[in-house]
Each structure stands twice: as structure tokens, then as C-alpha cells.
Amino acid sequence: MAAAVSLRDVHKRFGEVEVLKGVSFEVAPGEVVAIIGRSGSGKSTALRCVNRLETIQSGEIELCGRRVDDPALDLRALRRDVGMVFQSYNLFPHLTVAENITLAPRRVRRTPPAEARRIAEEVLARVGLSDKIDAYPEQLSGGQQQRVAIARSLAMEPKVMLFDEVTSALDPHLTGEVLKVMETLAKGGMTMLVVTHEMAFARRVADRVIFMHTGKVWETGPGSMLADPQTPELKEFLANGL
Amino acid sequence: MGGFTLTHFLYLLQATGWTVVLTLLAFVLGCLAGFLVMLARTAQARWVRGLSGLYVDVVQGTPLLIVLFLIYFGLALFGFELPAIVAAALSLMIYCSAFLGEIWRGCVQSVPRTQTEASECLGLSRWQTLRDVVLPQAMRIATPPTVGFLVQVLKNTSLASVVGFVELTRASQVINNSLFQPFLVFGIAGLLYFALCYPLSRLSRALERKLNGGRRQPA
């Protein structure tokens, strides 16, 4: 089966600094891949290149059969296939939870309001926040906000979901409730690319782990590779991280 | 030569009405033009940003009185003899558009970039993102300085007196020319301006307090 996401020899520079130095990897449909690595290793940048929040200098990126690096790409079509959840939640503070979730279905798909509301109820149930449908983001805890952000993304029924350090702003307790939602998603067959610092999550939930170091894919393997690192860099990273 | 009578005062009140009319005209037109300036200043195309930036710099660096003279006397040379109120409204519109456009550009750009990213990741177009996500948040920030700027517009309508439009300042001059009681007449005019401006200033400050104490998105 064709890969849901594939990167081939991707190079990305910010000015003089090369942050991705020939990154290649694939994510199969239904697969959960965790990207780990130090700050500055290029893992978030790689993720942001996949849905073209960043443009690349050379290489190829494909998502669900669409060439992401094509300058003539229909961005909105790409983003119907891929959802993204951010470290800082990025909920719209002036809108209620329901409005946050229904905005894209109503505007992009022209879903009628009643139907959109039903979708909001359904995705909120999936993240366990049915009772918060009419709350404003500021009335929610960080963990709840992040779950709403996941629900908002789910409402557009993406084929692939990108998670960019979604628990890094949360305390351990709240981190747990967000990871639980992600685990349920993974078990439901969602294709997920997860940049994370949560080694336990990477080991338990991810089908495959990619360790990035200095802009390159340094080591890759199943979750169990974290128990048996091959390179000194991954060894050191794990020793400092745990 | 007689004293200041009720008739004089009613004449000033009527002129105050014209000051308000001119202010509203200038402000409404200026808001429309200022919105376009804001869009141009935040456009993706560099030349659009540059050109609108030049417009803002030129207008902000030119006295409003000069703009008024150019439009009222200058355009007349080309056969456009505008009525004084039209020339004044146009000049003030240009003045407003440059300042409001720049105030609003700042407000739009103060909405975190991540809000735009989140919106575009959901598949919303640039225009939908602006309308549904950025502008509602920018408007809350923009309201206090915009109301505050309205005070400047109101006071600057007094410049329209030099092209013969009878608003509050011009009416005061007319009365003083016959009474020669400048302190009394211009004092009353000043109080009338103050009566209009002070509530606006207070409103602006109240709005600012409400904004600072109101909804904020936690980081």
C-alpha cells in the first residue's frame, strides 16, 4: 500500500541555518510514528513541512498521494486531508468550544449549522468533553483545551493527524488525559505523526520511533528500540531525558 | 455692538451640529478607507505593502491643513470646485485612513501568528481566516485607540473653518467679528468642543480598562 506520508531527502534552511539535512521517512496508512529528539534537532520543522506550514528548499514530500512540495499545490485541498494539533492549543479565544469546532465544517464544507453542531457533539464525546460544548476556551484547563483542539481537528475527518509537542505545556496529570485521547485515536486506526517528549507514550503507542539529531534521521525502529539504543547520541538523549 | 445673546448661543449650537456631521462623515469614510489601507499594509505582496506604506508616510507627514488646501483650492484649478463640506470631508477621510489604517495594522498583527496557522490548518482560506479568526480578536484591541482617535478627528474639523465651512470654529469667528469678545465667544466654543470630546475620551479609557480586565487567552 502507498505511504500516507513520505519524505525523501528533504532539505530545509532558515536563512543560513540548515535545519533539515536530507530527511527521509515514511508513514504507512494507520501507522503511528513518534518523532523524538532534542530541541533544535529539526523534528518540529519536519512536521511543519508535511502540511506546508514551512516550505522546503529541496527534496520531495508526499501526503495521501499529493505532492506537498509542488508550488502549484492546492493548499486547502491538502489541509482537508491532514489535521494538526499544536503545543499551544491555538483555540480561538473569542469563540465557544462548539464554535471552535464547527467553524471549519461550516466554512469549508458548508455543513448546515444543525449538522455541524451534531458533529461537534460527536467529536467532543470522543475526547470526553461533552459537557463543555458551550464553554469558552479560557474556562477550560490546559488539558481540556488541548482535547478540544484535537476534537476540532477530528471534526474535519482528516486522513492523517500531526501532533506537535501537544503535551509540552501541560503538567503530568493533564498530560495523561491528553495522551489517553491520542492512544484511543491510534487504536481507532488513525494515521498519526507525533513529535513528542513523552518517551513512555512513544514506546507504548507508537508503531515506530524516529530519533532525529542535528537535522537528520539518526536512528529508527519499533518502540522497543528505546530500551536498546544503537547510537551513542540516542543513548545520551535517553539518559538525559529520563 | 451688543452683548452675547441667546440667538448667538443657538447659532453656536447649530454650528456644533455641523461639526458633528462633518466628524461622522469623515470618520465613516475614513474607517472604510482605513480598512482598505490596513488590508494593503498586511497584504502578502511586497509592492502592495510598500505602496500603502508610502501613502501612510506621506499623509502622516503632511499637515491636514495642507491636504485641505490642496483639495479645496488645488482641485479647483482642474475644474473640480468642491463645496467646502465635501472638500473638508475628503481631506479628513484621507487623514483618518492613514492613521486608522496604521492603528489597525498594529492590532491585526498583534493577534498571534499561531491563530492564523491553526485556522489555515483547518482549511480556511486567507479571507475566512481574516474575517472569522483575526478580525474579531483585532477589533477588541482596536476599539479603545479608534474611539480615542475620533477625538482627534472631531477637533481637527475646526480646520474646515478656513475654507469657509461654518462649523463651530467658523461660527465663533463670525460672532466674534461683530461682538469683539474673544474670551467669551471662543471660551464657549472651547467648552462645546470639550463637551463633545470628554465623553469620548472617557469611553476610550473605559473600553481599555474593560479590555485589560477581560477575556485573555492563557499562553
HADDOCK unambig.tbl for C-alpha pairs under 7 A between the chains (distance, minus, plus):
assign (segid A and resid 76 and name CA) (segid B and resid 123 and name CA) 4.99 0.50 0.50
assign (segid A and resid 79 and name CA) (segid B and resid 121 and name CA) 5.81 0.50 0.50
assign (segid A and resid 79 and name CA) (segid B and resid 122 and name CA) 6.41 0.50 0.50
assign (segid A and resid 79 and name CA) (segid B and resid 123 and name CA) 5.23 0.50 0.50
assign (segid A and resid 80 and name CA) (segid B and resid 123 and name CA) 5.96 0.50 0.50
assign (segid A and resid 83 and name CA) (segid B and resid 121 and name CA) 6.54 0.50 0.50
assign (segid A and resid 83 and name CA) (segid B and resid 122 and name CA) 6.76 0.50 0.50
assign (segid A and resid 84 and name CA) (segid B and resid 121 and name CA) 6.48 0.50 0.50
assign (segid A and resid 88 and name CA) (segid B and resid 219 and name CA) 6.81 0.50 0.50
assign (segid A and resid 90 and name CA) (segid B and resid 114 and name CA) 6.40 0.50 0.50
assign (segid A and resid 90 and name CA) (segid B and resid 115 and name CA) 5.81 0.50 0.50
assign (segid A and resid 90 and name CA) (segid B and resid 118 and name CA) 6.23 0.50 0.50
assign (segid A and resid 92 and name CA) (segid B and resid 115 and name CA) 6.93 0.50 0.50
assign (segid A and resid 92 and name CA) (segid B and resid 133 and name CA) 6.81 0.50 0.50
assign (segid A and resid 93 and name CA) (segid B and resid 217 and name CA) 5.72 0.50 0.50
assign (segid A and resid 94 and name CA) (segid B and resid 137 and name CA) 6.74 0.50 0.50
assign (segid A and resid 104 and name CA) (segid B and resid 122 and name CA) 6.03 0.50 0.50
assign (segid A and resid 104 and name CA) (segid B and resid 123 and name CA) 6.88 0.50 0.50
assign (segid A and resid 104 and name CA) (segid B and resid 124 and name CA) 6.46 0.50 0.50
assign (segid A and resid 108 and name CA) (segid B and resid 123 and name CA) 6.54 0.50 0.50
assign (segid A and resid 108 and name CA) (segid B and resid 124 and name CA) 6.15 0.50 0.50
assign (segid A and resid 138 and name CA) (segid B and resid 217 and name CA) 5.89 0.50 0.50
assign (segid A and resid 138 and name CA) (segid B and resid 218 and name CA) 6.70 0.50 0.50
assign (segid A and resid 153 and name CA) (segid B and resid 122 and name CA) 6.86 0.50 0.50
